Amino acid sequence: MKRNVFCLLLMFSFYMGKGQQKDTLIYIGDPMCSWCYGFSPELDKIILAFPDTPFEMVMGGLRPGGTEKMSDLRDFLHEHWTEVHRASGQRFNFAILKKSEITYDTEPACRAVILAGKMKPAIQYDYFKAVQESFYIHNHLPNDDDTYVQLAAGLGLDAKEFHKRFKQSQTKMDAYSDFDLAGSMGIKSFPALVAKIDGKLYMVTDGYQKADRIIKLLENRGLK
């Protein structure tokens, strides 16, 4: 691991755990990142393999504040989505790429995941995956508040409270704090997975990998 990244990960460890030595898996991603979507089944297996290990999430911010329309990025996204499908087997509905009115801004999706985690930490990862499925399979609009409110309600959160907090400036600031943290760590590729094991930090992957390889690596590092 590069020296500057390692130092920044130490800062991240202090930020997340306040010096605690408990082993932790730390995932950095974006629900509108296609490779993160492809990685979700692999991440499911990794989490299942280490059920007693705390799991934390940081939203990396793939294209926060993006102004390009889906139709402007159609060829680029179609190529990437096809590649992810081939590697992971994940389903994609390409129809949304034809919708010129949709801005490809990933900040609202990240903001929603962070808020869901604050309201009920235990459902954050499930909410993250629900946002992915909503976008990639059902083509629900990623710039429509109702998309995120309905997903929150479906996971047992109070819809009115979620919507109110989703619109608050503090919630948006929370999202950009996550983006800044991921950037300060030197994380530029999503998905990324970091492990804290016996007080030491390891960059497990900074891109798509199969679960079997990652699980073996973590077991060899001593994660239980």
C-alpha positions in Angstrom: 0.0 0.0 0.0 1.3 3.4 -0.8 2.6 5.3 2.2 0.3 8.3 1.8 -2.8 6.1 1.5 -1.7 4.2 4.6 -1.4 7.3 6.6 -4.7 8.6 5.5 -6.3 5.2 6.4 -4.9 5.6 9.9 -6.7 9.0 10.0 -9.8 7.2 8.8 -9.5 4.6 11.4 -9.4 7.2 14.1 -12.4 9.0 12.6 -14.5 5.8 12.5 -13.3 4.0 15.6 -11.8 6.6 17.8 -8.8 4.4 18.4 -10.8 1.2 19.0 -8.9 -2.0 18.0 -11.9 -4.0 17.1 -11.7 -5.6 13.6 -13.8 -3.9 11.1 -14.7 -4.1 7.4 -15.0 -0.7 5.7 -16.7 -0.4 2.4 -16.4 2.7 0.1 -18.8 2.9 -2.8 -21.7 4.7 -4.5 -25.1 3.1 -5.2 -25.1 4.5 -8.7 -21.6 3.0 -9.5 -22.2 0.1 -11.8 -19.2 -1.8 -10.6 -20.5 -1.4 -7.0 -23.7 -2.9 -8.2 -21.9 -5.8 -9.7 -19.9 -6.2 -6.6 -22.9 -6.4 -4.2 -23.4 -10.2 -4.5 -19.7 -10.7 -3.8 -19.9 -8.3 -0.8 -22.9 -10.3 0.5 -20.7 -13.4 0.6 -17.9 -11.5 2.3 -20.2 -10.2 5.0 -21.8 -13.6 5.5 -18.3 -15.2 5.9 -17.5 -12.8 8.8 -20.8 -12.4 10.6 -19.2 -11.1 13.8 -17.1 -8.4 12.1 -18.6 -4.9 12.2 -19.3 -3.5 8.8 -19.1 0.2 8.0 -20.0 2.2 4.9 -18.6 5.4 3.4 -20.2 6.9 0.3 -17.5 7.8 -2.1 -19.4 10.1 -4.5 -19.0 8.8 -8.0 -20.4 11.9 -9.8 -21.8 14.2 -7.0 -23.3 17.4 -8.5 -23.0 16.0 -12.0 -24.8 18.0 -14.7 -24.6 15.6 -17.6 -27.8 13.9 -18.8 -28.2 10.2 -19.0 -28.6 10.5 -22.7 -25.3 12.3 -23.0 -23.5 9.4 -21.3 -25.5 6.7 -23.0 -22.7 5.0 -25.0 -20.3 5.3 -22.1 -22.7 3.8 -19.6 -24.0 1.2 -21.9 -20.4 -0.1 -22.5 -19.7 -0.2 -18.7 -23.0 -1.8 -17.8 -22.5 -4.5 -20.4 -19.0 -5.2 -19.0 -20.3 -5.3 -15.4 -23.1 -7.7 -16.5 -20.6 -10.0 -18.1 -18.3 -10.1 -15.1 -21.0 -10.3 -12.4 -24.2 -11.6 -14.0 -26.1 -8.7 -12.5 -29.3 -7.6 -14.4 -29.5 -4.2 -16.1 -32.4 -2.4 -17.6 -30.9 -0.2 -20.3 -34.1 1.7 -21.0 -33.2 4.5 -18.6 -30.3 5.5 -20.8 -32.7 6.9 -23.3 -34.3 9.4 -20.8 -32.8 12.8 -21.7 -34.5 14.5 -18.7 -32.5 12.6 -16.1 -29.3 14.3 -14.7 -26.6 11.8 -13.8 -25.9 13.2 -10.3 -25.1 10.5 -7.7 -25.2 12.8 -4.7 -28.9 12.3 -3.9 -28.5 8.5 -3.9 -25.5 8.7 -1.6 -27.3 11.2 0.7 -30.3 8.8 1.0 -28.0 5.9 2.0 -26.2 8.0 4.6 -29.5 9.2 6.0 -31.0 5.7 6.2 -27.9 4.6 8.1 -28.3 7.5 10.5 -31.9 6.7 11.1 -31.4 2.9 11.5 -27.8 1.7 11.1 -28.8 -1.9 10.8 -30.6 -1.3 7.4 -28.0 0.9 5.7 -26.5 -1.8 3.5 -30.0 -3.2 2.7 -31.0 0.3 1.7 -27.9 0.7 -0.4 -28.8 -2.4 -2.3 -32.4 -1.3 -2.6 -31.3 1.9 -4.3 -29.1 -0.1 -6.7 -32.0 -2.3 -7.7 -34.4 0.6 -8.0 -32.1 2.3 -10.5 -30.5 -0.5 -12.4 -33.5 -2.9 -12.7 -36.6 -0.9 -12.2 -35.3 2.4 -13.7 -36.8 4.5 -10.9 -35.7 8.1 -11.3 -32.5 8.9 -9.3 -33.3 12.6 -9.1 -36.8 12.1 -7.7 -37.1 12.4 -3.9 -40.1 9.9 -3.9 -37.7 7.2 -5.1 -35.8 7.4 -1.8 -38.7 8.0 0.4 -40.6 4.9 -0.8 -37.5 2.8 -0.4 -37.1 4.1 3.2 -40.7 3.3 4.0 -40.2 -0.2 2.5 -37.5 -0.8 5.0 -39.5 0.4 8.0 -38.4 4.0 8.2 -40.9 6.8 8.8 -41.5 8.2 5.4 -42.3 11.8 6.5 -39.3 12.0 8.8 -37.0 10.6 6.1 -38.3 13.1 3.5 -38.0 16.0 5.9 -34.4 15.1 6.9 -33.5 14.3 3.3 -34.2 17.9 2.3 -32.2 19.4 5.1 -28.9 21.1 4.4 -27.2 19.1 7.1 -28.0 15.9 5.4 -26.4 17.1 2.2 -23.4 18.3 4.2 -23.2 14.8 5.7 -23.0 13.4 2.2 -20.1 15.7 1.2 -18.3 14.9 4.4 -18.3 11.2 3.3 -17.1 12.2 -0.2 -14.3 14.3 1.4 -13.3 11.4 3.6 -13.1 9.0 0.8 -11.1 11.5 -1.3 -8.7 12.2 1.6 -8.1 8.5 1.9 -6.9 8.4 -1.7 -9.8 6.2 -2.8 -10.5 6.8 -6.5 -11.8 3.5 -7.6 -15.1 2.0 -6.5 -15.9 -0.4 -5.0 -13.2 -0.3 -2.4 -12.9 -2.4 0.7 -10.6 -1.8 3.7 -10.1 -4.1 6.6 -8.9 -3.2 10.1 -7.4 -6.3 11.6 -5.6 -6.3 15.0 -5.3 -2.6 14.8 -3.7 -2.7 11.3 -5.3 -1.4 8.1 -5.3 -3.2 4.8 -6.6 -2.2 1.4 -8.4 -5.3 0.5 -9.6 -4.2 -3.0 -10.0 -1.0 -4.9 -12.1 -2.5 -7.7 -14.3 -5.4 -8.5 -13.1 -8.8 -7.2 -14.7 -12.1 -6.6 -15.6 -12.9 -3.0 -13.7 -16.2 -2.8 -10.4 -14.4 -3.4 -11.2 -11.6 -0.9 -12.4 -14.0 1.8 -9.2 -16.1 1.5 -7.1 -13.0 1.7 -8.9 -11.8 4.8 -8.7 -15.2 6.5 -4.9 -15.2 5.8 -4.7 -11.8 7.5 -6.4 -13.2 10.5 -9.9 -11.9 10.2 -12.4 -14.2 11.9 
